[in-house]
Amino acid sequence: MIIRQKYLDELLRFRDQDLIKVVTGVRRCGKSTLLDMVRERLAGEGVAEGRLLSFKMESMEFDGIGDYRDLYAIVRRRADGVERPYLFFDELQQVEGWERAINALRVDLDCDIYVTGSNAFLLSSELSTFLSGRYVEVQMLPLTFAEYLDFRGAEWFGAGSAQADLVRLSDGSYGSLQALLDQYRRYGGMPFLALSEPDPERHRTYMSSLYDTVVVRDILERDRRRGRRQVTNPDLLRRLCDFLSDNVGNEGSVNSIAGAVRSEGSRVANDTVDAYIAALREAYLFYRARRYDIRGKELLKTGGKHYVVDTGLRSYLQGYRDADQGRVFENMVYLQLLYDGYEVSVGKLRAGEVDFVATRAGERLYVQVTEDMTDPATMERELAPLRAVRDSYPKEVVAMRGSYPTDVDGIRIVSAADFLLHRR
């Protein structure tokens, strides 16, 4: 088991505190394995196996659970006589009213609770009402590029030499850092797939299964369970998923997206499109970066951009074509900033746009992303918005390809690998 240290540390930071630990993220990004990592760490520290109780809600073992009352009863039976049990619940959103059971267990038992879920409805306003101030959320993503290299067993072969970016992989082969970065861009960072050399057919089959599971189980069935009728058309859901993946990094409002769908012959209302896009975001397939007025220092209500949770999913949805690599790279930078704990917005200026305004604990970072700016006119176009920002926060341009000065007028120029591997 390859340890994803950042997430493990985040969970264990709140160990044995009266807080429910909730791990959220898209399916198959590693949430269940993260709970296994916590169990393994606790067992290694001497916690008795009988105190580590797991409830995998998609197992046939729990197929007969009707609602939160059944869940509560099963847990109480398993925990009977166990001194301060650790309770691990995987994909708990499958149980109707689960938050009632979890809150009751927190109150009635001396225990430590960990929960995973693949839909943002897990943390809906109803849950917040029951568990207000009593939970912490750990948001999990597919692998970053650094984690991808760990999963491939990469070791630097020529550190400190002209071969510094040549790596040896766990299968005994060698590869350049750029080649591995291109693989990561094309095939993404789903943990299961990253354990071996990418195989196009294997990737396509896996991504098809992932997409079908999310759409059918986590979106369509979810809305049926909630008694809602807004998201019922799998074809429309697929078309919007295709549209958003094709337009990562492009600004678009609900009105413009609905207009594009109607131009293809579909009769669909703006409110319906809004509900479907919200469902895709709730399932963590897409994230929205809102617009931020840099001069006015406020988030704007309209517009924004969407980014896909994994560039390999985009490749699958777009037929593995290599077009628009600049915007795909922008997507990669966005996900890295999220992983690093930033809240990420799209910066708006009268003179143009800053790709990302990233804020974290009082820090701010302005980031421009470019595929290539060896042409002087392109470099000037990328630098101009950053020059127009008048505050003293750090400013960076991240370039996918090419060689550039490390600093231009106080603006750092960073390569793709250095940005993704924190080598700047």
VEXDREN-2710 file (C-alpha; in Angstrom, 1 decimal):
% VEXDREN-2710
k/r/px/py/pz
1/MET/0.0/0.0/0.0
2/ILE/1.5/3.3/-1.1
3/ILE/1.0/5.9/1.6
4/ARG/-0.6/9.2/0.5
5/GLN/0.9/11.1/3.4
6/LYS/-0.8/14.4/3.0
7/TYR/-4.3/13.0/3.5
8/LEU/-3.2/10.5/6.2
9/ASP/-1.7/13.4/8.2
10/GLU/-4.9/15.5/7.7
11/LEU/-7.1/12.7/9.1
12/LEU/-4.8/11.7/12.0
13/ARG/-4.5/15.4/13.0
14/PHE/-8.0/15.0/14.4
15/ARG/-7.6/11.5/15.8
16/ASP/-9.4/10.8/19.1
17/GLN/-11.2/14.2/19.0
18/ASP/-14.9/14.7/19.2
19/LEU/-15.1/15.4/15.5
20/ILE/-16.4/13.1/12.7
21/LYS/-13.8/12.8/10.0
22/VAL/-15.4/13.0/6.6
23/VAL/-13.4/12.1/3.5
24/THR/-15.0/13.3/0.2
25/GLY/-14.0/13.0/-3.4
26/VAL/-14.7/11.4/-6.8
27/ARG/-15.1/7.6/-6.9
28/ARG/-11.9/5.5/-7.0
29/CYS/-9.6/8.4/-6.0
30/GLY/-8.4/6.4/-3.0
31/LYS/-10.8/7.2/-0.1
32/SER/-11.4/3.6/0.9
33/THR/-7.7/2.9/0.8
34/LEU/-7.1/6.0/3.0
35/LEU/-9.3/4.5/5.7
36/ASP/-7.2/1.3/5.4
37/MET/-4.1/3.5/5.9
38/VAL/-5.6/4.9/9.1
39/ARG/-6.5/1.4/10.3
40/GLU/-2.9/0.2/9.5
41/ARG/-1.4/3.1/11.3
42/LEU/-3.5/2.5/14.4
43/ALA/-2.8/-1.2/14.4
44/GLY/0.9/-0.5/14.1
45/GLU/0.7/1.7/17.2
46/GLY/-0.8/-1.2/19.2
47/VAL/-4.5/-0.6/18.9
48/ALA/-6.2/-4.0/19.2
49/GLU/-7.8/-5.3/15.9
50/GLY/-11.1/-5.7/17.7
51/ARG/-11.4/-2.0/18.2
52/LEU/-11.1/-1.2/14.5
53/LEU/-14.6/-1.7/13.1
54/SER/-15.2/-1.3/9.3
55/PHE/-18.6/-0.9/7.6
56/LYS/-18.3/-0.9/3.8
57/MET/-21.8/0.0/2.8
58/GLU/-21.5/-1.3/-0.8
59/SER/-20.8/-4.8/0.6
60/MET/-23.5/-7.4/0.4
61/GLU/-23.1/-7.7/4.2
62/PHE/-25.1/-4.5/4.5
63/ASP/-27.4/-5.0/1.6
64/GLY/-30.4/-5.3/3.9
65/ILE/-30.0/-2.0/5.6
66/GLY/-33.1/0.0/5.1
67/ASP/-32.4/3.3/6.8
68/TYR/-30.4/5.0/9.6
69/ARG/-32.2/3.0/12.3
70/ASP/-30.9/-0.3/10.9
71/LEU/-27.4/1.2/10.5
72/TYR/-27.4/2.3/14.2
73/ALA/-28.6/-1.1/15.4
74/ILE/-25.9/-3.0/13.5
75/VAL/-23.1/-0.7/14.7
76/ARG/-24.3/-0.9/18.3
77/ARG/-24.3/-4.8/18.1
78/ARG/-20.8/-4.9/16.6
79/ALA/-19.5/-2.3/19.1
80/ASP/-21.1/-4.0/22.1
81/GLY/-18.4/-4.5/24.8
82/VAL/-15.6/-2.9/22.7
83/GLU/-13.6/-0.3/24.6
84/ARG/-13.5/3.0/22.6
85/PRO/-14.0/1.6/19.1
86/TYR/-12.8/3.2/15.9
87/LEU/-15.6/3.2/13.4
88/PHE/-14.9/3.4/9.7
89/PHE/-17.8/3.9/7.3
90/ASP/-17.2/3.6/3.5
91/GLU/-19.6/5.2/1.0
92/LEU/-22.1/6.0/3.7
93/GLN/-24.4/8.1/1.4
94/GLN/-26.0/4.8/0.4
95/VAL/-28.0/4.8/3.6
96/GLU/-31.0/7.0/3.8
97/GLY/-30.7/9.4/6.8
98/TRP/-27.2/8.1/7.7
99/GLU/-26.4/11.4/9.4
100/ARG/-28.9/10.7/12.1
101/ALA/-27.2/7.4/12.9
102/ILE/-23.7/8.9/12.9
103/ASN/-24.8/11.8/15.2
104/ALA/-26.5/9.3/17.6
105/LEU/-23.4/7.1/17.6
106/ARG/-21.2/10.1/18.4
107/VAL/-23.4/11.0/21.3
108/ASP/-24.2/7.4/22.6
109/LEU/-20.8/5.8/22.2
110/ASP/-17.2/6.7/23.3
111/CYS/-15.8/6.2/19.8
112/ASP/-13.9/7.8/17.0
113/ILE/-15.7/8.0/13.6
114/TYR/-14.3/8.2/10.0
115/VAL/-16.6/8.4/7.0
116/THR/-16.1/8.5/3.2
117/GLY/-18.5/9.5/0.5
118/SER/-18.5/10.2/-3.3
119/ASN/-21.1/12.9/-3.4
120/ALA/-21.2/16.4/-2.0
121/PHE/-24.7/15.8/-0.9
122/LEU/-22.9/14.0/2.0
123/LEU/-22.3/17.5/3.4
124/SER/-25.6/19.0/2.5
125/SER/-27.3/21.6/4.7
126/GLU/-29.3/18.8/6.4
127/LEU/-26.1/17.1/7.5
128/SER/-24.7/20.4/8.7
129/THR/-27.8/20.8/10.8
130/PHE/-27.3/17.5/12.5
131/LEU/-23.5/17.7/12.9
132/SER/-22.9/21.5/13.0
133/GLY/-19.4/22.1/14.3
134/ARG/-18.9/18.4/14.9
135/TYR/-17.1/17.3/11.7
136/VAL/-14.1/18.1/9.6
137/GLU/-13.8/17.4/5.9
138/VAL/-10.8/16.1/4.1
139/GLN/-11.2/16.7/0.3
140/MET/-9.4/14.0/-1.7
141/LEU/-8.3/14.2/-5.3
142/PRO/-6.8/11.7/-7.8
143/LEU/-3.0/11.6/-7.7
144/THR/-0.9/14.7/-8.2
145/PHE/2.1/14.3/-10.6
146/ALA/4.4/13.8/-7.6
147/GLU/2.2/11.0/-6.3
148/TYR/1.9/9.5/-9.7
149/LEU/5.7/9.2/-9.8
150/ASP/5.6/7.5/-6.4
151/PHE/3.0/5.0/-7.6
152/ARG/5.3/4.3/-10.6
153/GLY/8.2/3.7/-8.3
154/ALA/10.2/6.5/-9.9
155/GLU/13.8/7.1/-8.7
156/TRP/16.0/9.8/-10.0
157/PHE/18.7/8.2/-12.0
158/GLY/21.1/11.1/-12.7
159/ALA/20.6/13.5/-9.8
160/GLY/23.0/16.4/-10.0
161/SER/24.0/15.6/-13.6
162/ALA/22.9/16.3/-17.1
163/GLN/20.6/13.3/-16.7
164/ALA/18.9/14.8/-13.7
165/ASP/15.4/14.3/-15.2
166/LEU/15.9/10.7/-16.1
167/VAL/14.1/8.3/-13.8
168/ARG/14.2/4.6/-13.1
169/LEU/10.7/3.0/-12.7
170/SER/9.7/0.1/-10.5
171/ASP/9.5/-2.3/-13.5
172/GLY/13.2/-1.6/-14.2
173/SER/12.6/0.6/-17.2
174/TYR/13.8/4.2/-17.6
175/GLY/12.0/7.3/-18.7
176/SER/12.4/11.0/-19.0
177/LEU/10.5/13.3/-16.6
178/GLN/8.9/14.9/-19.7
179/ALA/7.6/11.6/-21.0
180/LEU/6.1/10.7/-17.7
181/LEU/4.5/14.1/-17.5
182/ASP/3.0/13.6/-20.9
183/GLN/1.6/10.2/-19.7
184/TYR/0.1/11.8/-16.6
185/ARG/-1.5/14.5/-18.7
186/ARG/-3.0/12.0/-21.1
187/TYR/-4.0/9.2/-18.7
188/GLY/-4.5/11.1/-15.4
189/GLY/-4.0/10.0/-11.9
190/MET/-6.5/7.4/-10.8
191/PRO/-4.5/5.3/-8.3
192/PHE/-5.4/1.9/-9.6
193/LEU/-4.2/2.8/-13.2
194/ALA/-1.1/4.5/-12.0
195/LEU/0.4/1.3/-10.6
196/SER/1.6/0.2/-14.0
197/GLU/2.6/1.4/-17.5
198/PRO/-0.4/3.0/-19.1
199/ASP/-2.4/0.8/-21.4
200/PRO/-5.0/2.6/-23.7
201/GLU/-7.6/-0.2/-23.7
202/ARG/-7.3/-0.9/-20.0
203/HIS/-7.7/2.8/-19.4
204/ARG/-10.7/3.2/-21.6
205/THR/-12.5/0.2/-19.9
206/TYR/-11.7/1.5/-16.4
207/MET/-12.8/5.1/-17.2
208/SER/-16.0/3.8/-18.8
209/SER/-16.9/1.8/-15.7
210/LEU/-16.1/4.8/-13.5
211/TYR/-18.2/7.2/-15.5
212/ASP/-21.2/4.8/-15.6
213/THR/-21.0/4.2/-11.9
214/VAL/-20.9/7.9/-11.1
215/VAL/-23.8/8.8/-13.5
216/VAL/-26.1/5.9/-12.6
217/ARG/-25.4/5.3/-8.9
218/ASP/-24.2/8.7/-7.7
219/ILE/-26.3/11.0/-9.7
220/LEU/-29.4/9.4/-11.2
221/GLU/-30.2/7.1/-8.3
222/ARG/-29.3/9.7/-5.8
223/ASP/-31.9/12.1/-7.1
224/ARG/-34.5/9.3/-7.1
225/ARG/-33.7/8.6/-3.4
226/ARG/-34.1/12.2/-2.6
227/GLY/-37.4/12.4/-4.4
228/ARG/-36.2/14.9/-6.9
229/ARG/-37.1/14.9/-10.5
230/GLN/-34.5/17.4/-11.8
231/VAL/-31.8/14.9/-13.0
232/THR/-33.4/12.1/-14.9
233/ASN/-31.9/12.1/-18.4
234/PRO/-28.7/10.2/-18.7
235/ASP/-28.2/11.3/-22.3
236/LEU/-28.4/15.0/-21.3
237/LEU/-26.0/14.3/-18.4
238/ARG/-23.5/12.7/-20.8
239/ARG/-23.8/15.6/-23.2
240/LEU/-23.1/18.1/-20.5
241/CYS/-20.2/16.1/-19.2
242/ASP/-18.8/16.0/-22.7
243/PHE/-19.3/19.7/-23.1
244/LEU/-17.7/20.7/-19.9
245/SER/-14.7/18.3/-20.5
246/ASP/-14.2/19.7/-24.0
247/ASN/-14.3/23.3/-22.6
248/VAL/-12.1/23.1/-19.5
249/GLY/-10.5/26.5/-19.0
250/ASN/-13.1/28.3/-21.1
251/GLU/-15.3/30.8/-19.4
252/GLY/-19.1/30.0/-19.6
253/SER/-22.3/30.8/-17.9
254/VAL/-25.3/28.5/-17.5
255/ASN/-27.1/30.6/-20.1
256/SER/-24.3/30.1/-22.7
257/ILE/-23.9/26.4/-21.9
258/ALA/-27.7/25.9/-22.3
259/GLY/-27.6/27.8/-25.5
260/ALA/-24.9/25.6/-26.9
261/VAL/-26.9/22.5/-26.0
262/ARG/-30.1/23.9/-27.6
263/SER/-28.1/24.7/-30.7
264/GLU/-27.6/20.9/-31.1
265/GLY/-31.4/20.4/-31.2
266/SER/-32.2/19.7/-27.5
267/ARG/-35.1/21.5/-25.9
268/VAL/-33.8/22.2/-22.5
269/ALA/-34.4/25.0/-20.0
270/ASN/-31.6/27.0/-18.3
271/ASP/-32.7/25.8/-14.9
272/THR/-32.4/22.1/-16.0
273/VAL/-28.9/22.7/-17.3
274/ASP/-28.0/24.4/-14.0
275/ALA/-29.3/21.4/-12.0
276/TYR/-27.4/18.9/-14.2
277/ILE/-24.1/20.8/-13.9
278/ALA/-24.6/21.1/-10.1
279/ALA/-25.1/17.3/-10.0
280/LEU/-21.8/16.7/-11.9
281/ARG/-20.1/19.0/-9.4
282/GLU/-21.7/17.2/-6.5
283/ALA/-20.3/13.9/-7.8
284/TYR/-16.8/15.6/-7.9
285/LEU/-16.5/15.1/-11.7
286/PHE/-16.0/18.8/-12.2
287/TYR/-14.9/21.8/-10.1
288/ARG/-15.9/25.4/-10.7
289/ALA/-13.5/28.3/-10.4
290/ARG/-15.5/31.5/-9.8
291/ARG/-14.5/34.8/-11.2
292/TYR/-12.7/37.2/-8.8
293/ASP/-12.6/41.0/-9.3
294/ILE/-8.9/41.7/-8.5
295/ARG/-9.4/45.5/-8.2
296/GLY/-12.8/45.3/-6.4
297/LYS/-11.5/42.3/-4.2
298/GLU/-14.7/40.3/-4.4
299/LEU/-16.1/37.2/-6.0
300/LEU/-18.5/37.7/-8.9
301/LYS/-21.8/35.9/-9.1
302/THR/-21.7/35.1/-12.8
303/GLY/-19.4/33.3/-15.2
304/GLY/-16.4/31.2/-14.1
305/LYS/-14.7/28.2/-15.5
306/HIS/-15.1/24.4/-15.0
307/TYR/-12.2/21.9/-14.6
308/VAL/-12.4/18.2/-14.8
309/VAL/-11.3/16.1/-11.7
310/ASP/-8.9/14.0/-13.7
311/THR/-7.3/14.7/-17.1
312/GLY/-7.5/11.0/-17.9
313/LEU/-11.3/11.3/-17.6
314/ARG/-11.2/14.1/-20.1
315/SER/-9.1/12.0/-22.5
316/TYR/-11.7/9.2/-22.3
317/LEU/-14.6/11.5/-22.9
318/GLN/-12.9/13.3/-25.8
319/GLY/-11.6/10.2/-27.6
320/TYR/-8.0/10.6/-26.5
321/ARG/-7.3/13.4/-29.0
322/ASP/-4.4/15.6/-28.3
323/ALA/-6.0/19.0/-29.1
324/ASP/-6.1/21.9/-26.6
325/GLN/-3.1/20.8/-24.6
326/GLY/-2.7/24.3/-23.2
327/ARG/-6.1/24.1/-21.5
328/VAL/-5.5/20.6/-20.3
329/PHE/-2.3/21.8/-18.7
330/GLU/-4.2/24.6/-17.2
331/ASN/-6.5/22.0/-15.7
332/MET/-3.5/20.2/-14.2
333/VAL/-2.2/23.4/-12.6
334/TYR/-5.7/24.1/-11.1
335/LEU/-5.9/20.6/-9.5
336/GLN/-2.4/21.0/-8.1
337/LEU/-3.4/24.3/-6.5
338/LEU/-6.5/22.6/-5.0
339/TYR/-4.3/19.8/-3.6
340/ASP/-1.9/22.4/-2.1
341/GLY/-4.8/23.8/-0.1
342/TYR/-5.6/26.9/-2.1
343/GLU/-9.1/28.3/-2.9
344/VAL/-8.8/29.0/-6.6
345/SER/-10.6/31.7/-8.6
346/VAL/-10.3/33.2/-12.0
347/GLY/-8.9/36.8/-11.8
348/LYS/-10.6/39.5/-13.7
349/LEU/-9.0/42.8/-14.6
350/ARG/-10.0/45.6/-17.0
351/ALA/-6.8/44.8/-18.9
352/GLY/-7.5/41.1/-19.1
353/GLU/-7.5/38.0/-17.1
354/VAL/-5.2/36.3/-14.6
355/ASP/-5.7/32.5/-15.0
356/PHE/-5.7/31.8/-11.2
357/VAL/-5.9/33.8/-8.0
358/ALA/-5.0/31.3/-5.3
359/THR/-5.6/32.1/-1.7
360/ARG/-4.6/30.2/1.4
361/ALA/-4.5/31.3/5.1
362/GLY/-3.9/34.9/4.3
363/GLU/-1.5/34.1/1.4
364/ARG/-2.2/34.9/-2.2
365/LEU/-0.6/33.7/-5.4
366/TYR/-1.3/34.9/-9.0
367/VAL/-0.7/32.3/-11.6
368/GLN/-0.6/32.4/-15.4
369/VAL/-0.5/29.2/-17.3
370/THR/0.9/28.8/-20.8
371/GLU/1.7/26.0/-23.2
372/ASP/4.6/27.8/-24.8
373/MET/5.8/31.4/-24.8
374/THR/9.0/31.3/-26.8
375/ASP/7.5/33.9/-29.1
376/PRO/8.2/37.3/-27.6
377/ALA/4.6/38.5/-28.3
378/THR/3.2/35.5/-26.5
379/MET/5.4/36.1/-23.5
380/GLU/4.3/39.8/-23.4
381/ARG/0.6/38.7/-23.5
382/GLU/1.1/36.3/-20.6
383/LEU/3.1/38.8/-18.5
384/ALA/0.8/41.8/-19.1
385/PRO/-2.1/40.8/-16.8
386/LEU/0.4/40.1/-13.9
387/ARG/2.1/43.4/-14.4
388/ALA/-1.3/45.1/-14.1
389/VAL/-1.8/43.6/-10.6
390/ARG/-0.7/46.3/-8.3
391/ASP/-0.3/44.5/-5.0
392/SER/2.9/42.8/-3.7
393/TYR/1.7/39.1/-3.6
394/PRO/3.8/36.6/-5.6
395/LYS/3.2/36.2/-9.3
396/GLU/4.1/33.3/-11.5
397/VAL/3.9/32.1/-15.0
398/VAL/3.9/28.3/-15.4
399/ALA/5.1/27.2/-18.8
400/MET/4.5/23.7/-20.1
401/ARG/7.3/23.8/-22.6
402/GLY/10.3/25.9/-23.4
403/SER/13.3/27.5/-21.5
404/TYR/13.0/31.0/-20.0
405/PRO/14.6/33.4/-17.5
406/THR/13.5/32.5/-14.0
407/ASP/12.4/36.1/-13.3
408/VAL/11.0/38.9/-15.4
409/ASP/10.2/42.1/-13.7
410/GLY/9.7/40.3/-10.4
411/ILE/7.4/37.6/-12.0
412/ARG/8.7/34.1/-11.6
413/ILE/8.8/31.8/-14.6
414/VAL/8.4/28.2/-13.6
415/SER/8.5/25.0/-15.7
416/ALA/5.6/22.5/-15.6
417/ALA/7.7/19.9/-13.8
418/ASP/9.1/22.3/-11.3
419/PHE/5.6/23.7/-10.4
420/LEU/4.0/20.3/-10.1
421/LEU/6.9/18.8/-8.0
422/HIS/7.4/21.9/-5.8
423/ARG/10.9/22.5/-7.1
424/ARG/10.5/26.3/-7.4
END
